[in-house]
Amino acid sequence: SGAAPVSEYVALEHGEHVIALTTLEPESLGLALGTRSGTVKRVQADHLTSKDAWEVIRLDPGDTVVGAVELDTGDEELVFVTSDAQLLHFPASGVRPQGRSGGGVAGVRLTADASVVFFGAYDPREPGLVVTVAGSADALPGTEAGSVKVTDLAAYPGKGRATGGVRCHRFLRGEDLLRLAWVGPAPARAAAPTGVPVDLPEPDGRRDGSGTPASGIIDGIGSGMSQRRTDKAESP
């Protein structure tokens, strides 16, 4: 069947982008959200049914929602990846659900000038992959392919919420940040800005190893349809 622009269903303000779809079924365990500044929040479905549009998290000035995901079992691990190549995962059960007006709690501890580039959730009973793409902060977006690394998620030990995580990508000369990251079930797929597939390297057994030159500029990563943009989170 065909598709339709999301703007036909959701009124988006300037600078807003859709980052997730979710159900509002009464039995749903609700959403988990992570922000650029490292905040995490859980909000249950019964807090999200009073009107057509609502804020799902109270954001501090300058903060944005990086990722949002509907929880299936409550046993998922929530995972952050930061721009300085730190990965942190911890149980979703350790985050107490809040109402719509809640601002969340500390999710990952950030170093100076670092920010979150990925937030998501995964089933710890299933094998997963970590894909990271490094580059230079001085390069214009879309002008360098950078280096890409694929690692088995099992290589990364869990740590407590509000800690700093472990290194997931060692920068090569000229690299100083992660431009893109993704964590999820295998197989991982990558795409260029045009939608053309980009080949990914084989998994690297070194959790803090460096990447290899990407075969093309990577704009999105996922196990199916991917999304890398941030949002102000006016609606789910």
N, C-alpha and C positions, 0 to 999 in steps of 0.2 A: 504494500500500500504506500501511498505518497506521504509526504511530510508537509508541515506548514511552519512558517516563521513563528518563533515563540512570542514575538511581539503581538501576534493576533490574540494571545491568551493572557499575557502579563504586561502591564504597563511598566516600562523600564525608564528610569531617569537617566540623564546624561552621565556616562561613566559607569553605569551598572551593567552587569553581565550575569546570565544564569550560570550557576556552578553546580547545581544538583537538582534532581527530581526526587520527591518523596511521596509516600502515601499518607493519608490522614485517618487510616483505619483505627478503630478504638483499641485493637489488640497490638498496634504497633508499639515498638519500644522507643520510638522517637528518633530525633536527630542528634548527632554529635558534630560540633563545629570547632574549627581551629582558626586562629587569626594570625596575621602577620607578626604581631608582637608576642606571640607565644601563649595566648590565652586559649583555654579549652572550655567548652560548655556542652552539657547535655540538656535537651528540652524534650519533654514527652508530648505525644500526639494530642492528649486531652487539653494541652495548653494552647493548641493551635487551631481551634475550630470555631472561634467566636465571630470571625468576620472574614472578608475576602482577602485582605492583605494586612500584614502586621510585621513588626520587627521581631526577629528571633533572637537577637543578642544586642545588648547595649554596648556600643563601641566607644572607646576613647578617641579623641581627635587624632586623625592621621592613621588610625588602625583600619584594617580591612579583613574580611573573611577570606581565607585562602582555600579552605575546603569544608565540605559538609557531606555527611553520609548517614543514611538510615541504618540503624542497628537491627540485625536480624535475630540474634540470640541473646545478646547481653554479655556473652563471653568473648567478644571481640577484643583485640588489642588496638588501641589508638596509637598512631604513629605520626611524629613530626620529623621533617628533614629541614635543616637550616641552611642559610646561604654560606656559612663557613664550614659546611660539610659535616655537621653533627646529626646523628640519627638517634631518636629516643622513642621507645615504645613502652606502653604500660597498659594494664587492664582497664577496659571501659567501666567495669564495676567499681573502680576507685574514684569515679567522678559522680558526685551526687546531682541528680537532675534538678534544674531550676525552672522557674516560670519564664514567660516571655521577656519580662523586664530585667532579668538577671544579666550581669555582665560576665559570668563565667569565673573560672579560677585559673591559677597559674598552671600552664601545661608543660612548657619547656623553658629552661633558663637560658637566656641568650647572652652572648658576649657583646661587647661594645660594637656597634655598627652592624651586627648580624640581624637577620630577619628570617622568618619562616618562608620556605618556598614550596612546601608540600605538607598537607595534613590529610589523613585518611584513616581507615580502619581495615583490619583483615582478620580472618579466621585463623587462629594459631594452630589449628589441627590440619590445615592444608598447606602445602608448599607454596612459598611466595618468592618474589624477586624484588630487588632494589635496583632501580636504574637512575643514574645520576649523570648530569651533563655539566662540565665545568667550562669556565671561560674567563675573560678579563672584564673588569668593571669599566675599563676605558674603551672597550669596543662598542660600537653602535649595535643595538639589537638587530638580529637577522643578518649580520655581516660576517660572523665567524662560526665555523662548525663546532669548534671546541673539542674537548675530549669526552668520551662517553664510557661508562663503566656499568657492568651488570654483575650483581652479586646475589647469591642465595640469601634470603632473609634470615634463615636459620643461623647465619654466621654472627648475627648481632644479638647480644644478650639484652634482656629487658632490664630497665632501671625504674626507679620510682618517679612518679609525677613530680614536676617542677625541678628536675635535675637537668644536667647538661647533655646527656646522651654520650655516644661514642662516635669516633671519626668514621666516616663511610667513604671518603674519597680523598686521596692525597693529591694536592695540586702540583702540576708541572710548572716549569719556569714560564712566567707570563700569565699564569692563571691565579685568580685570587677569590673566586666565588663560584658557587653553584648557580647556574642560570635556570636549571630545570631539574626536577626530581620526581620520581613516582615509585610507589610501593604497592604491590598487589599480586594477584595470582598469575602464574605462568599460563601461556606464553605472553611475553611482553611484546608490544608492537610500537613502532615510532613512525611519525609522519613529518614531512616538511610543511612549511606554511601553505603550499599549494595542495596539500593532501596526499602527495606522492609518498609511498612508503620509503623509509630510511632503514637500512640494515643495521642491526645491533650486534655487538660482539658477543662471543660466547661468555657464559658466566665466569667471573674471576673469583678464585677461592680466597683471595686476600681481602678481608673486609675493609681495610684502609689502604688498599693499593691505588695506584694512579690509573687514569683512564687511557684509552687508545683513541687516536684521531677518528672523529665521526666521519661516516661516508657522505654526509650531507648535513645541512642545517636542520636541526630537530626543533619542531614547534609544539609537538604533542606526543605524549606517551600514554599507553594504556593497554589493558588486555582486550579491549574492544573499542568503544568510543571513549576518547579522552577529553579532559578539560583542564586547562592550565591557568585560566584567568582568575583574577580575584574579583570580589564583589562587595558591595556595601550591605548586602543581606537584608533587603527590605521585605522579601518574601521567599519561601522555600522553593 
